[in-house]
Amino acid sequence: MLNFSFAFASRPVLLACLALASSFLPNQTQAQRRTKAATSAATERTWMADNGNGTFTNPLFYDEFSDPDLIRVGNDFYLTGTTMHTMPGLPVLHSKDLVNWELLSYAADKLDFGPQYRFEGGKDVYGQGIWAPSFRYARGKFHIFTNVNGRTTQLYTATNPAGPWTHTELKKSFHDLSVLFDDDGKTYVIWGYDELKIAELTDDLTDTKPGTEQVLIPKGSGVGEGSHFYKINGKYYITNTNYDPVGFMVCARADKATGPYEVTVISAEEALGIGVNWRLQPGRTPPFKLTQPTNDFSSAIPMHQGGIVQTATGEWWGFSMMDYNAVGRLLTISPVTWTNGWPYFGLPGNLKRSPRTWVKPNTGANLPPMAPFKRNDEFNTGKLNPLWQWNHLPDDTKWSLTERKGFLRLHSLPAKDFFSARNSLTQRAIGPESTPTTEMELKGLKVGDVAGLALLNFPYTWIGVARTAEGFEVQQYDQQTEKLVRQPIKESKVWLRAHCNFDTDLATLHYSTDGSTFQAMGGQIKLPYQLRTFQGIRYTLFNFNTQGTAGGYADFDRFVVDQPRAKGLTQPIPVGKTIMLTSLADSTILINWRGWLRPVPLNSPLAKGTAGRFRVVDRGLGRISLESAGGTESAGGLVTVVGLAGMGEVRIIKGEAGDANTFQWQDMLRGDLMLMNLSNHRYLLAIPRSGSFCAADAPGTRPDRKDGACFTWQVVSE
């Protein structure tokens, strides 16, 4: 056992705002520090997708949750995903409404399939381990089938999703498998990339039945990998992902489990206004070369791998991941619209494109907003925050929460560098922006020890303290450039901090010797997305010895993550206020011109007066109407979509509230917004540099957000 001593509450505490600076005051007494610990646990502020107004905002989690599989059992939903080489693995989460989740357990306590899992013999399992699980409930048990590199497929089962979980190993390996327990008693497994195969599993689920294996969908049919297998209303469905040249999702459909199948695309191009940031070019030795950020759909940024689930009220919802740059692969959900027997992601009038913000699923449950994970840790309960995971299998004799109460003690073990250091404790980085800070005492370090805070990635970067023959020195290292910065210090305590902006994938590292004044070291760090570890950035506490021996210890007093942008609705919708709307594409403003909505330059005479002012009328569920404050005879009318919603078909018309004059407010998380009209589920559009009228037929926005569908807003009067 890992002796992780997890405690899982029945429901996370409702999180609010964390005052980061006040939690790091120097010279605190033990009693003061414990009081702050209790306060910090109750006031932690972290990402919540639930906007509190009946809507949610994607991503569901703003930290990595790749290869998701999601099931419903009765009125409850359960979720798991890939965890690769981090331990414990296979998190099991529970929800009543598909938006607010709680962590129940980990199905896999540890992986110990050889020395490489323990960093022994100069080997590692970065980018290996647990991946692409298939989550199912049948025969009174929860089943998680998963791949492990170099092994056959693994199976974890439990009667209670909170555990305990039982582990067995199948006799064969199935790449990106999905399992279907059919209603006729048969159990099917499908697997593969490009060419999908199918077989029946034996009743004990350990092997395939002889003679049942066959090609299900031949190569070149349009399928990829990451399959999810369902039986719905007597037909068989497989959702499946492609990522070349971009990420998109297909669905295969058949009348029989064994086919033949027809294939269609059900989700494509939806990147939620996100483009590709830094990418690691080929090569595994520094200095590393990075590809410059681009504003396109390349790589697997668009929503792709995932599946579908039905609520008890009859609604259908899709779930999928996005390769969201350095923060990792994020989880999203989407309303599903069945059309001609196909489960399309998206809404009527705009199929295959999913909204960033939409009304929460109708599951029959009404829950307050909550966060699935607690990130801060005062190390004072005798148990690690369950969000923590070890980088590879730890040596449990070399870390402790009891040797010094209120501290995490990491004893150093020999390692040539941070990447091969044992007993590194990690948690997933959180976006869109976050700042982890840790307080570390140094008296236990011995010569050759290096301990601190890292951004585990490839290439990685860290800031820490090394003990040399001359004393302590703060060091900052960037593997990409191989640059090491040093600063001697006399103090025996430091505060280490990393500021990460996952909009730009840039970070800066800082240290302090008093807990209040922080000094940057090493300049700006580029954070690439990479497939060496198949993970996003991980905040990491570490201690290793560079002299080939076990050294001393580092005492970590606390770990706190500040998140200044922890809400999907970054600003309250300005209901009841009068605003101006400015196009992000060309800085034109929207005006009422003779009853048409039209973009004009800010310095245009037409922009003078009240023509460019609109009062925001609340329609509930995050929806609004725009009432013109000026113009001609149409003053007081509502911005209304008519006809086919093309150019010139957005008018200012007096009338009662309806879908044509109601818009879903879509906060795009960077100070801009999109307005989705409820009549066609497409977006208001001011065609850039055209001098024409507005339309409302944009399916979404490009990653550069310069296509005229994104706007900034400014309150001009109450």
TORGUBA-78348 format. One record per residue (C-alpha): x, y, z; residue number from 1. Coordinates in nm, 3 decimals, always signed. Example, Ala and Ser with C-alpha at 12.3 -4.5 7.8 and 13.67 -1.06 7.14 Angstrom:
BEGIN
xx yy zz num
+1.230 -0.450 +0.780 1
+1.367 -0.106 +0.714 2
This chain:
BEGIN
xx yy zz num
+0.000 +0.000 +0.000 1
+0.107 +0.357 -0.060 2
-0.002 +0.468 +0.288 3
-0.167 +0.766 +0.121 4
-0.428 +0.785 +0.399 5
-0.695 +0.954 +0.188 6
-1.007 +1.095 +0.348 7
-1.295 +1.155 +0.110 8
-1.569 +1.388 +0.226 9
-1.922 +1.324 +0.110 10
-1.924 +1.662 -0.063 11
-1.653 +1.927 -0.113 12
-1.686 +2.246 +0.083 13
-1.838 +2.533 -0.112 14
-1.537 +2.734 -0.217 15
-1.498 +3.109 -0.212 16
-1.211 +3.354 -0.235 17
-0.858 +3.291 -0.104 18
-0.647 +3.586 +0.004 19
-0.309 +3.447 -0.097 20
-0.085 +3.715 +0.041 21
-0.225 +3.694 +0.394 22
-0.170 +3.320 +0.409 23
+0.208 +3.358 +0.385 24
+0.286 +3.602 +0.668 25
+0.624 +3.533 +0.831 26
+0.695 +3.460 +1.198 27
+0.358 +3.304 +1.277 28
+0.308 +3.107 +1.594 29
+0.203 +2.745 +1.572 30
-0.148 +2.835 +1.692 31
-0.176 +3.118 +1.441 32
-0.066 +2.892 +1.160 33
-0.323 +2.626 +1.252 34
-0.598 +2.888 +1.267 35
-0.500 +3.004 +0.919 36
-0.502 +2.645 +0.801 37
-0.865 +2.602 +0.902 38
-0.956 +2.933 +0.740 39
-0.766 +2.849 +0.421 40
-0.942 +2.513 +0.383 41
-1.280 +2.684 +0.405 42
-1.203 +2.973 +0.172 43
-1.006 +2.814 -0.109 44
-1.108 +2.952 -0.446 45
-1.076 +2.721 -0.743 46
-1.232 +2.670 -1.086 47
-1.603 +2.590 -1.092 48
-1.790 +2.536 -1.418 49
-2.128 +2.604 -1.257 50
-2.208 +2.975 -1.302 51
-2.473 +2.976 -1.031 52
-2.742 +3.109 -1.269 53
-2.858 +2.781 -1.420 54
-2.574 +2.766 -1.674 55
-2.228 +2.612 -1.693 56
-1.913 +2.710 -1.878 57
-1.668 +2.475 -2.052 58
-1.421 +2.335 -1.969 59
-1.589 +2.135 -1.698 60
-1.255 +2.105 -1.518 61
-0.975 +2.350 -1.598 62
-0.712 +2.090 -1.518 63
-0.617 +1.778 -1.704 64
-0.871 +1.498 -1.728 65
-0.786 +1.305 -2.042 66
-0.951 +1.006 -2.212 67
-1.272 +1.045 -2.009 68
-1.537 +0.778 -1.977 69
-1.865 +0.860 -1.808 70
-2.163 +0.645 -1.713 71
-2.500 +0.685 -1.542 72
-2.624 +0.440 -1.280 73
-2.978 +0.528 -1.174 74
-2.972 +0.901 -1.100 75
-2.597 +0.913 -1.044 76
-2.312 +0.978 -1.284 77
-1.960 +0.840 -1.253 78
-1.643 +0.942 -1.433 79
-1.286 +0.822 -1.471 80
-0.991 +0.896 -1.699 81
-0.627 +0.845 -1.786 82
-0.359 +0.893 -1.518 83
-0.051 +0.744 -1.692 84
+0.240 +0.692 -1.447 85
+0.106 +0.899 -1.157 86
-0.006 +0.717 -0.847 87
-0.265 +0.652 -0.718 88
-0.444 +0.627 -1.052 89
-0.787 +0.602 -1.211 90
-0.980 +0.865 -1.014 91
-1.348 +0.788 -0.968 92
-1.574 +1.094 -0.952 93
-1.946 +1.123 -0.879 94
-2.208 +1.377 -0.984 95
-2.581 +1.429 -0.970 96
-2.599 +1.693 -1.244 97
-2.302 +1.633 -1.481 98
-2.154 +1.974 -1.387 99
-2.067 +1.954 -1.016 100
-1.845 +1.661 -0.926 101
-1.683 +1.507 -0.617 102
-1.382 +1.277 -0.596 103
-1.478 +0.942 -0.444 104
-1.172 +0.723 -0.474 105
-0.886 +0.598 -0.689 106
-0.936 +0.253 -0.838 107
-0.562 +0.184 -0.875 108
-0.365 +0.238 -0.554 109
-0.033 +0.179 -0.724 110
+0.140 +0.033 -1.028 111
+0.446 -0.180 -0.961 112
+0.514 -0.381 -1.275 113
+0.892 -0.356 -1.269 114
+1.191 -0.139 -1.177 115
+1.108 +0.132 -1.431 116
+0.798 +0.218 -1.226 117
+1.035 +0.292 -0.936 118
+1.297 +0.488 -1.134 119
+1.540 +0.199 -1.095 120
+1.801 +0.090 -1.345 121
+1.803 +0.425 -1.523 122
+1.456 +0.362 -1.666 123
+1.122 +0.537 -1.628 124
+0.761 +0.502 -1.743 125
+0.692 +0.862 -1.840 126
+0.407 +0.861 -2.090 127
+0.315 +0.506 -1.996 128
+0.101 +0.343 -1.731 129
-0.278 +0.372 -1.713 130
-0.456 +0.514 -2.019 131
-0.787 +0.509 -2.208 132
-1.009 +0.339 -1.950 133
-1.353 +0.196 -2.028 134
-1.597 +0.252 -1.739 135
-1.904 +0.027 -1.716 136
-2.163 -0.089 -1.464 137
-2.308 -0.438 -1.502 138
-2.395 -0.744 -1.295 139
-2.410 -0.534 -0.979 140
-2.049 -0.412 -1.014 141
-1.854 -0.118 -1.144 142
-1.589 -0.221 -1.400 143
-1.293 -0.018 -1.524 144
-1.099 -0.180 -1.807 145
-0.775 +0.000 -1.890 146
-0.451 -0.026 -2.083 147
-0.107 -0.040 -1.923 148
+0.200 -0.027 -2.147 149
+0.383 -0.356 -2.175 150
+0.103 -0.543 -1.999 151
-0.225 -0.700 -2.097 152
-0.544 -0.509 -2.026 153
-0.615 -0.449 -1.657 154
-0.955 -0.470 -1.487 155
-1.063 -0.298 -1.166 156
-1.399 -0.389 -1.010 157
-1.600 -0.270 -0.709 158
-1.952 -0.294 -0.574 159
-1.914 +0.056 -0.429 160
-1.752 +0.326 -0.647 161
-1.587 +0.467 -0.333 162
-1.397 +0.138 -0.308 163
-1.242 -0.094 -0.226 164
-1.145 -0.191 -0.581 165
-1.026 -0.536 -0.685 166
-0.756 -0.571 -0.951 167
-0.725 -0.851 -1.206 168
-0.538 -0.887 -1.536 169
-0.684 -1.004 -1.866 170
-0.498 -1.246 -2.089 171
-0.485 -1.008 -2.386 172
-0.423 -0.641 -2.455 173
-0.680 -0.424 -2.633 174
-0.570 -0.082 -2.760 175
-0.819 +0.192 -2.660 176
-1.083 -0.063 -2.577 177
-1.451 -0.020 -2.500 178
-1.671 -0.287 -2.345 179
-2.044 -0.338 -2.399 180
-2.252 -0.562 -2.173 181
-2.536 -0.643 -2.410 182
-2.889 -0.715 -2.293 183
-2.873 -1.069 -2.435 184
-2.600 -1.167 -2.188 185
-2.308 -1.129 -2.428 186
-2.013 -0.904 -2.346 187
-1.831 -0.743 -2.636 188
-1.494 -0.570 -2.648 189
-1.390 -0.344 -2.936 190
-1.044 -0.197 -2.987 191
-0.792 -0.060 -3.234 192
-0.697 +0.245 -3.440 193
-0.821 +0.297 -3.798 194
-0.913 -0.070 -3.814 195
-1.150 -0.162 -3.530 196
-1.186 -0.518 -3.409 197
-1.452 -0.689 -3.198 198
-1.467 -1.006 -2.990 199
-1.682 -1.157 -2.718 200
-1.537 -1.176 -2.369 201
-1.561 -1.487 -2.157 202
-1.803 -1.478 -1.865 203
-1.519 -1.418 -1.617 204
-1.402 -1.122 -1.835 205
-1.043 -1.250 -1.856 206
-1.019 -1.354 -2.222 207
-1.195 -1.356 -2.558 208
-1.413 -1.645 -2.660 209
-1.241 -1.855 -2.928 210
-1.354 -1.781 -3.281 211
-1.532 -1.454 -3.198 212
-1.256 -1.209 -3.292 213
-1.312 -1.030 -3.624 214
-1.255 -0.700 -3.801 215
-1.545 -0.474 -3.713 216
-1.469 -0.165 -3.924 217
-1.198 -0.192 -4.192 218
-0.915 +0.053 -4.241 219
-0.992 +0.370 -4.430 220
-1.354 +0.395 -4.311 221
-1.295 +0.719 -4.122 222
-1.270 +0.588 -3.767 223
-0.969 +0.649 -3.544 224
-0.933 +0.538 -3.182 225
-1.071 +0.607 -2.835 226
-1.392 +0.415 -2.895 227
-1.702 +0.420 -2.672 228
-1.951 +0.139 -2.743 229
-2.328 +0.174 -2.675 230
-2.658 +0.003 -2.747 231
-2.941 +0.258 -2.784 232
-3.296 +0.172 -2.880 233
-3.189 -0.156 -3.034 234
-2.907 -0.012 -3.246 235
-2.533 -0.017 -3.182 236
-2.330 +0.305 -3.171 237
-1.957 +0.369 -3.147 238
-1.819 +0.716 -3.082 239
-1.461 +0.745 -3.193 240
-1.195 +1.013 -3.240 241
-0.955 +1.119 -3.511 242
-0.668 +1.360 -3.457 243
-0.503 +1.379 -3.801 244
-0.485 +1.645 -3.927 245
-0.711 +1.789 -3.653 246
-0.918 +1.653 -3.367 247
-1.277 +1.558 -3.448 248
-1.529 +1.293 -3.346 249
-1.713 +1.039 -3.558 250
-1.993 +0.797 -3.484 251
-2.048 +0.452 -3.631 252
-2.394 +0.293 -3.634 253
-2.524 -0.059 -3.705 254
-2.823 -0.284 -3.649 255
-2.605 -0.564 -3.513 256
-2.306 -0.553 -3.280 257
-2.089 -0.713 -3.545 258
-2.194 -0.468 -3.816 259
-2.186 -0.362 -4.089 260
-2.138 -0.001 -3.971 261
-2.191 +0.333 -4.139 262
-1.984 +0.632 -4.019 263
-2.051 +1.005 -3.991 264
-1.886 +1.306 -3.825 265
-2.071 +1.426 -3.512 266
-1.834 +1.690 -3.366 267
-1.580 +1.906 -3.546 268
-1.397 +2.241 -3.543 269
-1.510 +2.342 -3.193 270
-1.202 +2.481 -3.020 271
-1.387 +2.731 -2.797 272
-1.179 +3.013 -2.940 273
-0.847 +2.852 -2.843 274
-0.547 +2.822 -3.074 275
-0.231 +2.614 -3.063 276
+0.039 +2.747 -2.830 277
+0.401 +2.631 -2.793 278
+0.469 +2.280 -2.921 279
+0.779 +2.072 -2.861 280
+0.967 +1.987 -3.179 281
+1.121 +1.638 -3.216 282
+1.417 +1.570 -2.991 283
+1.468 +1.449 -2.636 284
+1.786 +1.628 -2.536 285
+1.830 +1.999 -2.459 286
+1.841 +2.263 -2.578 287
+1.488 +2.205 -2.704 288
+1.323 +2.377 -2.997 289
+0.964 +2.492 -2.977 290
+0.711 +2.563 -3.248 291
+0.567 +2.914 -3.228 292
+0.200 +2.957 -3.129 293
-0.048 +2.964 -3.415 294
-0.411 +3.064 -3.444 295
-0.544 +2.760 -3.620 296
-0.718 +2.428 -3.558 297
-0.406 +2.212 -3.595 298
-0.322 +1.935 -3.352 299
-0.606 +1.806 -3.133 300
-0.726 +2.136 -2.991 301
-1.089 +2.089 -3.109 302
-1.321 +1.876 -2.897 303
-1.266 +1.513 -2.989 304
-1.232 +1.194 -2.782 305
-1.537 +1.106 -2.570 306
-1.884 +0.963 -2.568 307
-2.250 +1.022 -2.482 308
-2.478 +0.971 -2.183 309
-2.852 +1.006 -2.121 310
-3.003 +1.164 -1.812 311
-3.294 +1.009 -1.625 312
-3.511 +1.291 -1.765 313
-3.433 +1.185 -2.123 314
-3.177 +1.447 -2.223 315
-2.864 +1.339 -2.408 316
-2.524 +1.492 -2.338 317
-2.183 +1.443 -2.491 318
-1.848 +1.452 -2.315 319
-1.511 +1.491 -2.477 320
-1.160 +1.620 -2.424 321
-0.952 +1.892 -2.585 322
-0.572 +1.902 -2.604 323
-0.576 +2.242 -2.436 324
-0.205 +2.325 -2.467 325
+0.030 +2.316 -2.168 326
-0.236 +2.279 -1.900 327
-0.321 +1.942 -2.054 328
-0.627 +1.768 -2.193 329
-0.943 +1.921 -2.051 330
-1.293 +1.779 -2.015 331
-1.595 +1.941 -2.182 332
-1.963 +1.855 -2.207 333
-2.206 +1.937 -2.484 334
-2.580 +1.911 -2.546 335
-2.654 +1.633 -2.796 336
-2.914 +1.670 -3.073 337
-3.040 +1.350 -3.232 338
-3.095 +1.403 -3.605 339
-3.180 +1.123 -3.850 340
-3.072 +0.872 -3.590 341
-2.731 +1.031 -3.524 342
-2.619 +1.186 -3.192 343
-2.471 +1.518 -3.301 344
-2.286 +1.734 -3.052 345
-2.440 +2.082 -3.055 346
-2.783 +2.242 -3.084 347
-3.045 +2.255 -3.362 348
-2.929 +2.489 -3.634 349
-2.563 +2.455 -3.534 350
-2.479 +2.085 -3.521 351
-2.122 +1.964 -3.459 352
-2.036 +2.290 -3.277 353
-2.069 +2.302 -2.898 354
-2.133 +2.611 -2.684 355
-1.882 +2.728 -2.426 356
-2.175 +2.828 -2.204 357
-2.514 +2.661 -2.197 358
-2.799 +2.568 -1.963 359
-2.711 +2.296 -1.714 360
-2.839 +1.945 -1.785 361
-3.184 +1.860 -1.656 362
-3.110 +1.564 -1.433 363
-3.376 +1.623 -1.170 364
-3.108 +1.743 -0.926 365
-3.058 +2.102 -0.814 366
-2.712 +2.143 -0.665 367
-2.519 +2.455 -0.562 368
-2.191 +2.525 -0.744 369
-1.903 +2.322 -0.609 370
-1.549 +2.230 -0.708 371
-1.441 +1.867 -0.750 372
-1.098 +1.913 -0.595 373
-0.935 +2.090 -0.305 374
-0.587 +2.208 -0.402 375
-0.438 +2.369 -0.094 376
-0.268 +2.161 +0.172 377
-0.145 +2.269 +0.515 378
-0.006 +1.918 +0.581 379
-0.158 +1.929 +0.928 380
-0.422 +1.654 +0.920 381
-0.195 +1.351 +0.890 382
-0.341 +1.285 +0.545 383
-0.245 +1.419 +0.206 384
-0.499 +1.612 +0.006 385
-0.637 +1.340 -0.228 386
-0.562 +1.551 -0.535 387
-0.189 +1.477 -0.485 388
-0.033 +1.200 -0.693 389
+0.322 +1.069 -0.689 390
+0.543 +1.087 -0.997 391
+0.614 +0.713 -1.036 392
+0.600 +0.474 -0.740 393
+0.732 +0.636 -0.421 394
+0.951 +0.494 -0.148 395
+0.712 +0.521 +0.146 396
+0.998 +0.518 +0.397 397
+1.130 +0.845 +0.255 398
+0.834 +1.076 +0.309 399
+0.625 +1.154 +0.612 400
+0.348 +1.368 +0.754 401
+0.419 +1.256 +1.111 402
+0.794 +1.298 +1.164 403
+0.721 +1.667 +1.215 404
+0.355 +1.743 +1.266 405
+0.212 +2.005 +1.034 406
+0.479 +1.948 +0.767 407
+0.537 +1.729 +0.464 408
+0.888 +1.590 +0.501 409
+1.059 +1.469 +0.183 410
+1.386 +1.281 +0.235 411
+1.621 +1.305 -0.059 412
+1.725 +1.007 -0.268 413
+2.003 +1.006 -0.529 414
+1.910 +1.131 -0.877 415
+2.101 +1.288 -1.163 416
+1.833 +1.552 -1.214 417
+1.477 +1.650 -1.126 418
+1.325 +1.439 -1.406 419
+1.461 +1.119 -1.247 420
+1.401 +1.220 -0.885 421
+1.199 +0.980 -0.673 422
+0.923 +1.080 -0.430 423
+0.820 +1.388 -0.623 424
+0.467 +1.483 -0.521 425
+0.249 +1.630 -0.795 426
-0.090 +1.779 -0.863 427
-0.238 +1.894 -1.190 428
-0.193 +2.259 -1.285 429
-0.513 +2.462 -1.301 430
-0.614 +2.727 -1.554 431
-0.677 +2.969 -1.694 432
-0.425 +3.129 -1.457 433
-0.284 +3.012 -1.126 434
-0.001 +3.070 -0.882 435
+0.116 +2.786 -0.657 436
+0.323 +2.891 -0.354 437
+0.495 +2.670 -0.100 438
+0.680 +2.744 +0.223 439
+0.989 +2.531 +0.284 440
+1.230 +2.496 +0.576 441
+1.589 +2.410 +0.489 442
+1.766 +2.305 +0.809 443
+1.740 +1.936 +0.726 444
+1.909 +1.962 +0.386 445
+2.252 +1.807 +0.344 446
+2.524 +1.892 +0.092 447
+2.410 +1.785 -0.254 448
+2.038 +1.815 -0.177 449
+1.816 +2.018 -0.410 450
+1.456 +2.075 -0.298 451
+1.178 +2.300 -0.414 452
+0.884 +2.365 -0.646 453
+0.878 +2.247 -1.009 454
+0.661 +2.268 -1.315 455
+0.683 +1.906 -1.425 456
+0.674 +1.897 -1.802 457
+0.911 +1.810 -2.085 458
+1.108 +2.029 -2.084 459
+1.065 +2.104 -1.714 460
+1.157 +2.401 -1.500 461
+1.201 +2.445 -1.126 462
+1.297 +2.684 -0.849 463
+1.447 +2.551 -0.530 464
+1.726 +2.557 -0.276 465
+2.051 +2.365 -0.305 466
+2.280 +2.301 -0.011 467
+2.642 +2.338 -0.113 468
+2.962 +2.322 +0.089 469
+2.936 +2.700 +0.125 470
+2.572 +2.702 +0.241 471
+2.228 +2.754 +0.090 472
+2.159 +2.901 -0.251 473
+1.834 +2.953 -0.438 474
+1.853 +2.799 -0.784 475
+1.628 +2.826 -1.086 476
+1.666 +2.586 -1.377 477
+1.500 +2.578 -1.720 478
+1.558 +2.252 -1.905 479
+1.459 +2.403 -2.238 480
+1.758 +2.642 -2.237 481
+1.973 +2.452 -1.983 482
+2.012 +2.779 -1.798 483
+2.080 +2.766 -1.422 484
+2.050 +3.082 -1.212 485
+2.194 +3.095 -0.857 486
+2.154 +3.326 -0.561 487
+2.318 +3.256 -0.221 488
+2.097 +3.310 +0.085 489
+2.159 +3.297 +0.459 490
+1.804 +3.227 +0.571 491
+1.684 +2.877 +0.662 492
+1.332 +2.924 +0.528 493
+1.210 +3.023 +0.181 494
+0.883 +3.073 -0.001 495
+0.877 +2.947 -0.360 496
+0.621 +3.053 -0.620 497
+0.533 +2.994 -0.985 498
+0.293 +3.214 -1.179 499
+0.139 +3.034 -1.479 500
-0.079 +3.192 -1.746 501
-0.234 +2.915 -1.954 502
-0.379 +3.158 -2.207 503
-0.024 +3.234 -2.320 504
+0.153 +2.927 -2.174 505
+0.412 +3.148 -2.010 506
+0.538 +3.123 -1.653 507
+0.765 +3.308 -1.412 508
+0.929 +3.165 -1.099 509
+0.985 +3.359 -0.777 510
+1.129 +3.323 -0.427 511
+1.104 +3.510 -0.098 512
+1.289 +3.494 +0.231 513
+1.024 +3.677 +0.431 514
+0.699 +3.552 +0.280 515
+0.589 +3.891 +0.152 516
+0.848 +4.028 -0.094 517
+0.908 +3.797 -0.389 518
+1.197 +3.811 -0.635 519
+1.164 +3.674 -0.989 520
+1.438 +3.441 -1.115 521
+1.524 +3.319 -1.462 522
+1.295 +3.534 -1.673 523
+0.989 +3.416 -1.863 524
+0.950 +3.041 -1.917 525
+0.772 +2.894 -2.220 526
+0.544 +2.601 -2.138 527
+0.500 +2.366 -2.436 528
+0.243 +2.096 -2.492 529
+0.421 +1.765 -2.548 530
+0.361 +1.392 -2.576 531
+0.672 +1.266 -2.393 532
+0.478 +1.231 -2.069 533
+0.125 +1.256 -2.220 534
+0.038 +1.498 -1.942 535
-0.001 +1.869 -1.890 536
+0.194 +2.080 -1.643 537
+0.208 +1.940 -1.290 538
+0.290 +2.144 -0.983 539
+0.552 +1.940 -0.800 540
+0.728 +1.935 -0.463 541
+1.064 +1.758 -0.479 542
+1.390 +1.680 -0.301 543
+1.680 +1.487 -0.453 544
+2.054 +1.449 -0.395 545
+2.305 +1.506 -0.675 546
+2.598 +1.328 -0.507 547
+2.476 +0.972 -0.557 548
+2.359 +0.913 -0.203 549
+2.061 +0.962 +0.024 550
+2.088 +1.305 +0.179 551
+1.880 +1.504 +0.423 552
+1.523 +1.624 +0.423 553
+1.312 +1.924 +0.329 554
+1.012 +2.029 +0.536 555
+0.722 +2.180 +0.340 556
+0.495 +2.381 +0.566 557
+0.212 +2.447 +0.322 558
+0.105 +2.454 -0.040 559
-0.148 +2.710 -0.169 560
-0.277 +2.771 -0.522 561
-0.416 +3.118 -0.597 562
-0.657 +3.143 -0.893 563
-0.756 +3.499 -0.986 564
-0.992 +3.379 -1.262 565
-1.175 +3.087 -1.105 566
-1.519 +3.142 -1.258 567
-1.658 +3.063 -1.600 568
-1.855 +3.385 -1.576 569
-1.558 +3.617 -1.524 570
-1.778 +3.926 -1.481 571
-2.145 +3.953 -1.384 572
-2.375 +3.997 -1.683 573
-2.456 +4.372 -1.682 574
-2.834 +4.330 -1.665 575
-3.025 +4.654 -1.635 576
-2.726 +4.854 -1.756 577
-2.655 +5.025 -2.085 578
-2.351 +4.903 -2.273 579
-2.151 +4.956 -2.591 580
-2.036 +4.653 -2.792 581
-1.701 +4.665 -2.973 582
-1.586 +4.405 -3.226 583
-1.265 +4.230 -3.125 584
-1.181 +4.193 -3.495 585
-1.159 +4.557 -3.608 586
-1.265 +4.775 -3.310 587
-1.588 +4.883 -3.478 588
-1.887 +4.945 -3.255 589
-2.240 +4.819 -3.308 590
-2.510 +5.079 -3.366 591
-2.878 +5.104 -3.446 592
-2.879 +5.241 -3.802 593
-3.230 +5.293 -3.939 594
-3.347 +4.979 -3.766 595
-3.056 +4.760 -3.870 596
-2.769 +4.648 -3.648 597
-2.451 +4.774 -3.809 598
-2.081 +4.799 -3.716 599
-1.916 +5.139 -3.770 600
-1.576 +5.282 -3.682 601
-1.556 +5.440 -3.340 602
-1.475 +5.781 -3.491 603
-1.768 +5.765 -3.733 604
-2.032 +6.040 -3.696 605
-2.284 +5.756 -3.690 606
-2.138 +5.639 -3.360 607
-2.223 +5.964 -3.187 608
-2.514 +5.992 -2.947 609
-2.722 +5.700 -2.830 610
-2.726 +5.487 -3.146 611
-2.444 +5.267 -3.013 612
-2.600 +5.212 -2.672 613
-2.807 +4.909 -2.574 614
-2.975 +4.825 -2.246 615
-2.921 +4.469 -2.127 616
-3.256 +4.304 -2.045 617
-3.245 +3.995 -1.824 618
-3.418 +3.686 -1.969 619
-3.296 +3.439 -1.705 620
-3.061 +3.140 -1.736 621
-2.776 +3.369 -1.845 622
-2.979 +3.499 -2.140 623
-3.039 +3.861 -2.237 624
-3.204 +4.088 -2.488 625
-3.049 +4.409 -2.619 626
-3.283 +4.706 -2.619 627
-3.175 +4.996 -2.839 628
-3.132 +5.323 -2.651 629
-3.125 +5.540 -2.959 630
-3.135 +5.569 -3.335 631
-3.443 +5.655 -3.535 632
-3.800 +5.531 -3.511 633
-3.673 +5.194 -3.383 634
-3.542 +5.333 -3.055 635
-3.666 +5.111 -2.776 636
-3.676 +4.807 -3.003 637
-3.492 +4.482 -2.942 638
-3.204 +4.341 -3.145 639
-3.388 +4.069 -3.337 640
-3.281 +3.799 -3.582 641
-3.506 +3.758 -3.886 642
-3.511 +3.549 -4.205 643
-3.209 +3.324 -4.244 644
-2.998 +3.531 -4.002 645
-2.763 +3.640 -4.279 646
-2.619 +3.984 -4.354 647
-2.883 +4.252 -4.300 648
-3.111 +4.016 -4.108 649
-3.037 +4.146 -3.761 650
-3.294 +4.422 -3.706 651
-3.409 +4.649 -3.425 652
-3.776 +4.563 -3.377 653
-4.029 +4.643 -3.110 654
-4.207 +4.340 -2.975 655
-4.243 +4.081 -2.702 656
-3.957 +3.863 -2.582 657
-3.892 +3.552 -2.790 658
-3.613 +3.331 -2.922 659
-3.540 +3.570 -3.209 660
-3.448 +3.854 -2.972 661
-3.290 +3.648 -2.694 662
-2.919 +3.569 -2.676 663
-2.718 +3.332 -2.457 664
-2.437 +3.535 -2.300 665
-2.109 +3.349 -2.368 666
-1.818 +3.469 -2.158 667
-1.503 +3.373 -2.351 668
-1.281 +3.403 -2.040 669
-1.048 +3.669 -2.183 670
-1.257 +3.982 -2.145 671
-1.463 +3.913 -2.456 672
-1.799 +3.750 -2.525 673
-2.011 +3.587 -2.791 674
-2.389 +3.622 -2.822 675
-2.577 +3.307 -2.929 676
-2.924 +3.369 -3.069 677
-3.180 +3.119 -2.947 678
-3.362 +3.103 -3.280 679
-3.078 +2.923 -3.458 680
-2.810 +2.871 -3.190 681
-2.563 +3.071 -3.395 682
-2.369 +3.380 -3.306 683
-2.400 +3.749 -3.370 684
-2.149 +3.851 -3.638 685
-2.005 +4.187 -3.741 686
-1.814 +4.101 -4.057 687
-1.473 +4.270 -4.017 688
-1.379 +4.566 -4.241 689
-1.682 +4.508 -4.461 690
-1.891 +4.820 -4.401 691
-2.197 +4.594 -4.418 692
-2.474 +4.504 -4.177 693
-2.453 +4.248 -3.898 694
-2.556 +3.885 -3.930 695
-2.629 +3.611 -3.677 696
-2.512 +3.301 -3.858 697
-2.158 +3.244 -3.723 698
-2.120 +2.877 -3.616 699
-1.853 +2.975 -3.364 700
-1.527 +3.166 -3.361 701
-1.178 +3.107 -3.492 702
-0.893 +3.059 -3.247 703
-0.770 +3.414 -3.315 704
-1.120 +3.550 -3.236 705
-1.082 +3.801 -3.521 706
-1.370 +3.682 -3.738 707
-1.625 +3.929 -3.603 708
-1.809 +3.695 -3.366 709
-1.634 +3.813 -3.048 710
-1.702 +4.142 -2.876 711
-1.592 +4.341 -2.576 712
-1.846 +4.540 -2.378 713
-1.837 +4.855 -2.172 714
-2.101 +4.994 -1.937 715
-2.183 +5.351 -2.039 716
-2.468 +5.413 -1.793 717
-2.672 +5.238 -1.527 718
